[in-house]
Amino acid sequence: MTLGRRHATVVHVTTTDISLELLLGPQLSAFAAAGYDVVGASAPGPYLDALARRGIRHVALRHATRAMAPGRDARLVGELVQVFRTLRPAIVHTHNPKPGVYGRIAARIARVPAIVNTVHGLYALPTDPLAKRALVYSLERVAATCSHAELLQNPEDLPVLRRLGVPAAKLAVLGNGIDLERFDPDAVAATDAARARRELGGDEPGAVVVGLVGRLVREKGYGEVFAAARSLRERVPETRFAVVGPEDPDKADALDGADRANARAAGVRLLGARDDVPVLYRGMDVYVLASYREGFPRSAMEAAAMGLPIVATDIRGCRQVVEHGVTGLLVPPRDPRALGDAIERLVLDPELRARMGAKAREKARKEFDQQRCIDITLATYERLLGHMQGAQ
């Protein structure tokens, strides 16, 4: 095994390949450009070709699943141990709640020299029921004993991990970022923006398009959004709602037929998964994120970078992206009336939309550049490799 940067193998473990490509793709490319041999390990899916175009090798995990499946999760630990023993990486870097736990444990069993975990938002919040917090925090405490570095996307998780006994020397705030060159309103042609607007339902004069981008699961607050849309359809008929996002059938709270019927009854367009999201943002006037739980939401950062005012729930993650009254409006979670009122306020006030959208873009360019995350991660790798070399 090579311990220097050049050709040192780094395995990034996620649940699915969609996370490797859409959440981590540019970072994986940057790590490869820095001299690392980057491998992605996840359940296989439709994004393998995109990873291959980046030059990222992929190892398919047979037992990785987003569903609650303790038996498969247990088998995943053994599968990961074998993968790590075969690849003999210098570094294993885990992501997402389940791979973050099982991946760290498997990497320690396989005696991987350096183990890094990115906390994309602890799966339990201080407001969650005690039983859930006890389970999640206990698993996190155990898994953290296996790692050498914990990179936190959200600073609100820092005091929680400290209370769990994770040593301060392991903890660093990573933040989150996006590709500001890709998510740039000036990079989208006017003809493409007009096409997107028509597809989102904003083809009529005076229409105001309210857009959402995210997986089709109830945790994203779609029930409240559909209820708000139904109310606004009568109160502010110029409002148009459109949702862009993939199915997530493995999740227990995946949207079902009744949810889709509610969306249709409220006049909400469901566009499915798309690979032209920057163009679709240009067709929107307002962005909404009504989630119950977030780490540091990428879609809200993207929308901000595209110059959209945002209505979001007042939760961890959304608070880091949206400055209430400046770049958008924060509302209580699970409150369709408050959500609808905030959307209505922006729909009826184009000057407020323009002002908040400009401030959102300004904030994004100052705070949401993915290069900072890349630099912190590379510095972490270098530090750990240095310690490994010093120990030889």
N, C-alpha and C positions, 0 to 999 in steps of 0.2 A: 504494500500500500504506500502511495506517495503522500507525504504529509505537507508538502509545499502546495501553493495555490495551483501551479501548473499541473493539470490533469488529475488533481484530487477529486474524487467522486463525491458528489453531494446528492442525496436522495430526498426529494420532497414528497411527503406522503399526505394525500387528501382522500376524501371519500370517493369522489367522482372526477372524471377528466374535465368536466365543465369548470371546476374550481381551478385546476391546473392551468387551463387556457384563459378563462375570462377573468379570474381574480389574480392569478400569478404570472400569466404569460409574459408580459414585458419584463418582469423581474427575473424570470428564469432565463430569458434571452440575455439580460444584462450580466447575470452570474456566469453564463457560458462565455460571453465576450470577455469577462475578467479572467478567464483561464480555467474555470472549473468544468469538470465533466458532470453535467447536470442530468439527473434521471428523475422522472416522475413516476410515482407508484399510486395507483388508484383502480377503482372499478373501470373497465373499458366503456367507451361510449362514442358519441358522434364527433368528439373533438380531437381524436387521435391524429387525424391528418393535419390539423392545425398545429399540433405540438411537433409533429415530424417536420413541418415546414420551418419551424424555429430551430430545428436540429436537436430537439429534446428527445432522448430515448424514453420509452415508456414500458413499465412492467405492469401487467394486468393482475389485479388482486381479485381472486375468485370469491372471497368471502366479505369484501367490503360492501356495505349497504347503508343507506340513510335510515332504513326502517329500524324499529325497536326489535332486535333479534339477538338476544343474549348468546344463543348457541353459535350463530355465525360469528358474532364478535369474538367469542372465545377461540374459535378456529382461526380467526384473522390474526390473533397474536402469534400462533404457531406459524402461520403462513409468512408473516412479516419477518419472523426470526430467520426462516430459511432464506428469504429474499436477501436480507442483510448479510447473512453468512456467505451467500453466493457472490454478491456484488462487492463485499468488503469495503464499504464506503468510509471515507474519513469523517464525513458528517452526515447525520440524518436530521432533517428539518421537518417537523410535523405541523399540521394545520387542521382546523375544524375540530369540533368537540370530541367525536369518537376517535378518529385517527390520532388526535392529540394525546389522548390517554393511552390507547393500545400501542401506538407507534413508539412512544417514549419507553414504555415498559419492554416492548420487544427489542428495541435498540439496546437497552441496557443488558437484556439477557444475551443478545448477540455480541456484546462487548464492543459496540461501536465507539470509537474514541471520543467523538464530540456529538452531543445531542442538543438540538435547538428546537424550541417550540414557539410558535406564534400564537398568542392568545387573541383570537378574533372576536373577543367578547365572551366573558364567562357565561356558561349556559344557564346559570342561576343568577337571579338578581336579589338584592336585599329585601325586596317586597314579595318574593315568591314564598309559597308555603314552606314551613320548616322541613318537612320530609324531603322535598326536592332540593333545598339548599344543603341539607345534611349529606345527601347522596352525591350531589355534584361536587361539593367542596371536599368531601372525603376522597373521591376519585382524583380530584385535582391535586390534593396534598400528596397522595401516593405517587402520582405520575411526575410531579415536580421534583421528587427526590431522585428521579432517574435522569433529569436533564442537567445541562451545564449552563444554559442560557434560556431565559424566558423573555420574549419580545412582546410587549403589550401594545395592541393597537389603540386601546382606549385608556386614558389616564385614570378614569374612575375605577378601573379594576386594580390599580396599584395598591391602595390601602387594604382591599379585600385579601389579596395574595399575601401581603405582609402579615395580616392577622392570622392567616393559615399557616404561618411559619416558614414561608418561602424566603430564603436568605436574600437580603437586599442586593448582594453582589451578583445574584443571578438575574435580577430584574432590570429591564430597560424599556422605556416608552418608545415604541417604534412609530406610532401614529399610522396613518394610512394615506395613500396617494393614488393618483390616476395619471394617465398620459395626457398632459395638457395640450400637446400638439394634436392629438386625435380629437379631444373634446374641446374644440375651438369653434365658436359659431361662425367666425370669418372663413373657416375652411370649408364650409358647406355652401355649394352653389345655390343661388336664389331659385333656380328651376327645381332643384332637388328638394329644397325646403317647401316650395309650393306643392310639390307632389306629395310630400309627407303630410302636409297639413290637410290635403284632401283625403288621404287615406285614414287619418285620425278623426275625420268628421268635421273639420273646420272649413269646408268649402263655401259655406254660405256667408254673405256679408254680415259682419257683426258677431259671428260665432267666436266663442272663447274656448280654447281647447285645454282641458285639464288632463294631464298624462300621468301614468304610473308605469314603472319598470321594475319587475321583480318576479320571483318564482310564484306560481299559483298555489299558495298555501294560505290558510286562514290566519296564521301568525302575522302575516303582512297587513292585516287589518282590512281585507277586502270586503268583509261583511259590513263594516262601518262605512266604507267607501260607497258600496252599492246603495246603502240606505241614504247616505248623503246625496248621491246622484238622483235617487228617486224623488227626494224632497226638492232638490234644486231644479229638477225638470219642470216642476210646476211654478216655483217662485222666480227662477231666473232661466227662462227657456232657451236663452242663447248659449248656455253652458253645454259643452260636449265633453264626454269622458271616454278615454281610451286606455287600455291596459296592454302592455307589451311584456311578455315573459313566458318562460318554458313551463311545461307540466313538471310536477314532482310527485309522481304516483307512489313512491316508496314512503312518503310521509303520511302519518295518520291524519293530518289536518289538510290534506290535499283537497282542492276545490272539487266538488262533485256536481252532478247534474242539477241539483236544486240550487246550488250557488250560481251556476251558469244561467239558470232560468231567472234568478233574481237580477243578475247583471243585464240580461236582455230586457227584462221588464223595466229596468231603470235607464235603458238607452245606452248602456256601456258597451263599447266595442272591445272585443278580445282579439288581439292580433297575433297571439302566440309568440314563439321564440323568433328573434330576428337578429341578423348580423349587421344591420345598418342603423344601430341605435343612435349614433351621433346625429344622423340625418333626421331621425324621428324626433329627437329633442328639439330640433329647429322648427318643427311643426307645432310645438306646444306653446302655450301662454303661461301656464301654471303647472308646477310639479307637486305631486302629493306622495307622502310616505307615511302611512298610518300604522306602522308596525307596533307590535307589543314588545319586541325584543330586537335589539341591534347591537353590533359591536362598534363598527364605525362605517356607516352605510356607504357603499361605493356609488350606488345609483344617485343618492342625494348629492354627493360630490360632483358627479358627472353633470347633473342638472344645473348645479351652481356654476360650474365652469362654462356651461352653455348659456349662461345669463338668464336663468329662470328663477323667479321667486318661488319659494318652497313653503308648503304647508306640511308640517310634520308633527308627530307625537312628541310630547315632552318626556323623552326617555334618554337613557345613556346612548351615546352614539349620535342620535339626532341633535342633541344639544351641542355636540362638538361641530356639527356642520352648519346648523341654522342659528343665527343670532336673532332672537325674537324682536320683531319690530324694525329690524334693519335689513336682513337678507330674506326674511320670511316670517312665518307665524308658527308658534308652537301651541299645540292643543293637548288636552288630556287624552291618554289612550282609551280605546273602547267607548268613545263618546261621539256617536254619529252627529248629534246636534251641534256640538262645538266644532267638529270637523266641517260640517256643512256651512256654518256661519263664517268660518275663516275663509273657506273657498269663495263663498258669496262676496265677502268683502273685497277680495282681489279681482273677482270677475267684474264687479261693478266699478272698479277704480283703475283704469288703464295707466294713469300717472303713477299710482302706487306700485303697480306691477313693474313698470319700467324702472322706477327708482330702486326697488328691492332687487330686481334682476341685475342691475348694474353693480350694486354692492355685493351681490352673491358672486358674480364673476370676479370682482376684485379680491374678495376673500379667498376664492379658490386658487387664484394665481399666486397669492402670498403663502397659502398654508397647505395646499393639497397636491404638491408636486411629488410624484412617485420617486423622483431621484433621491430625495431625502431617505426614504425607506430602503432603497437599494444601498445607499452609502452606509447606513447603520448596520444593515445585515452583513454586508461585505466586511465591515470593520469587526463585527462579531466573529465571523468565520476566521479572519486573520488572527484575532486574539486567541481563539481556541486552538488554531493550528500552531501558533507560537508556543502556547503552553504545552502542547503535545510534543513538540520538538525539544523543548527545554527539559521535559521529563525523561527523554531517551538517554 
